[in-house]
Amino acid sequence: MSVLLRSCLFAAFQILITPPFSVIALLTFPFDPITRNRIIATWTRLVLWAVEFICGIRYRVLGTENIPAQACVVLSKHQSAWETLAFQLIFPPQVYVIKRELLWIPFFGWGLAMTSPVAIDRKAGMRALKQMLKQGADRLARGFWIVVFPEGTRIAPGQHGTYQTGGAAIAVHAGAPVLPVAHNAGICWRRHAFRKYPGTITVSIGKPIDSRGRKADALTHDVEDWIEAEMPRLEHART
């Protein structure tokens, strides 16, 4: 079966299951946020099953022993939509820092709202930063992990974006550790591309870094150094 046909079947599967799961997500409102998150993650499990069964995309995780027991801020490379799904299964219940406009998307946005994201108005300047720090500290205190893509957008394999300090600032503000993560999802699920290519994605988790007493820019620099040193090895690891 061709890559295009497999990708079409996968897209059809997503379109089919998303509306009913959005309704299920809305019905989780009476539950506590962590329980809501776990119920909604069922959608993610189905999508990842489909992308493996239909498109042949599998994954492996290195460094699971580095995942701490306490809630932390994950600072990760961002290459595709794949990691926003897979991280929900790799790490404990988590939230993402997102632009609030995503919550307005029919079905998808409604379900996303039930996962308690850190939703900010990026046009609000310093007010947006204050929103992010306040909401971030609240989510960590409630037991959620926070996932941030410091490059801010999806970066093609082999490229290096500019690392922003927002995620590290949340960690410093809350006194939470940061966990650097590298992966090569872009070799199978490319940014802005419809076709999904078979292969095995490798996720590499670094050791947690203590944020206490650190500056956000220095902490971000340490994370960037680790991720970018790890990327060349992963980008040649497709099997």
DRENKE-942376 format. One line per 10 residues: number of its first residue (from 1); their letters; for each residue x, y, z of C-alpha. Coordinates in pm, whole numbers, plus 50000, padded with zeros to 5 digits. Layout:
BEGIN
NUM> a> X:Y:Z ~ ...
end
This chain:
BEGIN
1> msvllrsclf> 50000:50000:50000 ~ 50142:50340:49906 ~ 50242:50606:50157 ~ 49975:50840:50018 ~ 49697:50584:50055 ~ 49805:50494:50407 ~ 49811:50864:50497 ~ 49462:50912:50355 ~ 49329:50621:50561 ~ 49492:50758:50874
11> aafqilitpp> 49343:51104:50814 ~ 48999:50949:50763 ~ 49037:50760:51092 ~ 49118:51083:51277 ~ 48822:51262:51122 ~ 48595:50975:51219 ~ 48690:50946:51585 ~ 48755:51310:51681 ~ 48395:51446:51701 ~ 48261:51169:51931
21> fsvialltfp> 48570:51190:52151 ~ 48523:51567:52178 ~ 48178:51499:52320 ~ 48329:51245:52561 ~ 48587:51505:52665 ~ 48312:51756:52743 ~ 48129:51496:52950 ~ 48440:51454:53171 ~ 48380:51802:53317 ~ 48251:51671:53655
31> fdpitrnrii> 48576:51479:53716 ~ 48894:51622:53865 ~ 49146:51757:53608 ~ 49390:51464:53633 ~ 49111:51211:53578 ~ 48979:51414:53284 ~ 49325:51414:53134 ~ 49359:51037:53163 ~ 49017:50974:53008 ~ 49083:51209:52717
41> atwtrlvlwa> 49419:51037:52656 ~ 49218:50740:52524 ~ 49180:50937:52200 ~ 49557:50968:52184 ~ 49605:50596:52235 ~ 49372:50524:51944 ~ 49548:50773:51717 ~ 49892:50633:51796 ~ 49762:50280:51742 ~ 49625:50389:51405
51> veficgiryr> 49944:50561:51296 ~ 50137:50243:51377 ~ 49887:50000:51225 ~ 49806:50207:50914 ~ 50122:50409:50850 ~ 50387:50184:51009 ~ 50520:50449:51249 ~ 50652:50299:51573 ~ 50862:50450:51849 ~ 51112:50363:52119
61> vlgtenipaq> 51215:50562:52426 ~ 51567:50596:52565 ~ 51637:50730:52914 ~ 51311:50641:53088 ~ 51514:50602:53406 ~ 51563:50981:53398 ~ 51191:51054:53441 ~ 51157:51199:53795 ~ 50877:51122:54038 ~ 50783:51487:54085
71> acvvlskhqs> 50604:51705:53834 ~ 50842:51894:53610 ~ 50870:52102:53294 ~ 50956:51904:52981 ~ 51156:52110:52730 ~ 51154:51927:52401 ~ 51254:51947:52039 ~ 50951:52008:51817 ~ 50941:51853:51470 ~ 50584:51738:51414
81> awetlafqli> 50241:51678:51566 ~ 50352:51327:51665 ~ 50528:51426:51987 ~ 50225:51619:52114 ~ 50045:51285:52106 ~ 50315:51041:52213 ~ 50427:51246:52512 ~ 50082:51189:52662 ~ 50172:50820:52690 ~ 50542:50856:52767
91> fppqvyvikr> 50505:51103:53057 ~ 50255:51140:53345 ~ 49941:51356:53293 ~ 50053:51682:53140 ~ 49944:52013:52998 ~ 50080:52223:52715 ~ 50147:52593:52683 ~ 49927:52690:52390 ~ 49786:52999:52225 ~ 49430:53040:52345
101> ellwipffgw> 49294:53056:51989 ~ 49340:52678:51966 ~ 49058:52637:52216 ~ 48817:52791:51965 ~ 48862:52513:51706 ~ 48539:52309:51686 ~ 48560:51963:51845 ~ 48940:51954:51880 ~ 48959:52278:52076 ~ 48667:52185:52298
111> glamtspvai> 48835:51861:52397 ~ 49168:52041:52442 ~ 49006:52282:52687 ~ 48917:51989:52913 ~ 49287:51898:52951 ~ 49357:52218:53155 ~ 49620:52369:52919 ~ 49820:52681:52996 ~ 49638:52899:52743 ~ 49779:53246:52682
121> drkagmralk> 49709:53544:52462 ~ 50038:53583:52276 ~ 49945:53937:52173 ~ 49926:54050:52534 ~ 50302:54107:52580 ~ 50414:54109:52944 ~ 50063:54017:53056 ~ 50095:53694:52858 ~ 50419:53612:53042 ~ 50251:53672:53378
131> qmlkqgadrl> 49960:53451:53270 ~ 50200:53176:53171 ~ 50397:53187:53498 ~ 50085:53196:53713 ~ 49903:52919:53527 ~ 50222:52712:53501 ~ 50282:52723:53877 ~ 49916:52631:53935 ~ 49930:52328:53703 ~ 50253:52199:53860
141> argfwivvfp> 50107:52240:54209 ~ 49806:52031:54098 ~ 50034:51749:53986 ~ 50043:51816:53613 ~ 50361:51810:53414 ~ 50410:52093:53165 ~ 50539:52038:52811 ~ 50700:52331:52631 ~ 50866:52343:52291 ~ 51125:52618:52344
151> egtriapgqh> 51183:52670:51971 ~ 50820:52776:51950 ~ 50741:52607:51621 ~ 50807:52283:51437 ~ 51163:52262:51309 ~ 51262:52037:51017 ~ 51518:51760:51084 ~ 51871:51891:51067 ~ 51767:52247:51150 ~ 51811:52445:51470
161> gtyqtggaai> 51561:52706:51585 ~ 51597:52985:51841 ~ 51531:52861:52193 ~ 51297:53084:52395 ~ 51315:53106:52775 ~ 50943:53078:52860 ~ 50948:52713:52963 ~ 51256:52757:53179 ~ 51095:53067:53334 ~ 50796:52856:53443
171> avhagapvlp> 51032:52605:53604 ~ 51236:52872:53783 ~ 50922:53051:53902 ~ 50775:52728:54042 ~ 51104:52573:54161 ~ 51043:52268:53941 ~ 51310:52068:53754 ~ 51330:52069:53376 ~ 51361:51756:53165 ~ 51532:51791:52825
181> vahnagicwr> 51394:51570:52547 ~ 51524:51508:52195 ~ 51353:51304:51923 ~ 51351:51248:51548 ~ 50976:51241:51477 ~ 51023:51464:51173 ~ 51174:51180:50971 ~ 50838:51000:50970 ~ 50579:51270:51038 ~ 50706:51586:50874
191> rhafrkypgt> 50589:51935:50960 ~ 50310:52071:50740 ~ 50310:51745:50542 ~ 50016:51514:50479 ~ 50218:51200:50405 ~ 50331:50986:50697 ~ 50637:50767:50632 ~ 50699:50431:50803 ~ 50987:50398:51046 ~ 51080:50395:51413
201> itvsigkpid> 51092:50725:51597 ~ 51346:50749:51879 ~ 51276:50965:52184 ~ 51574:51039:52410 ~ 51517:51172:52762 ~ 51799:51352:52939 ~ 51864:51381:53310 ~ 51648:51634:53499 ~ 51807:51971:53566 ~ 51744:52154:53893
211> srgrkadalt> 51603:52502:53828 ~ 51639:52636:54180 ~ 51869:52937:54198 ~ 51907:52944:53819 ~ 51835:53212:53563 ~ 51590:53116:53288 ~ 51831:53205:53007 ~ 52117:52997:53151 ~ 51884:52706:53213 ~ 51754:52727:52857
221> hdvedwieae> 52112:52730:52727 ~ 52191:52407:52916 ~ 51880:52241:52771 ~ 51964:52361:52421 ~ 52318:52226:52446 ~ 52196:51882:52548 ~ 51919:51856:52289 ~ 52125:51980:51996 ~ 52416:51750:52088 ~ 52173:51456:52092
231> mprlehart> 51992:51537:51767 ~ 52258:51428:51510 ~ 52265:51078:51658 ~ 51886:51047:51651 ~ 51839:51187:51303 ~ 52041:50897:51166 ~ 51861:50636:51377 ~ 51564:50565:51148 ~ 51495:50194:51110
end
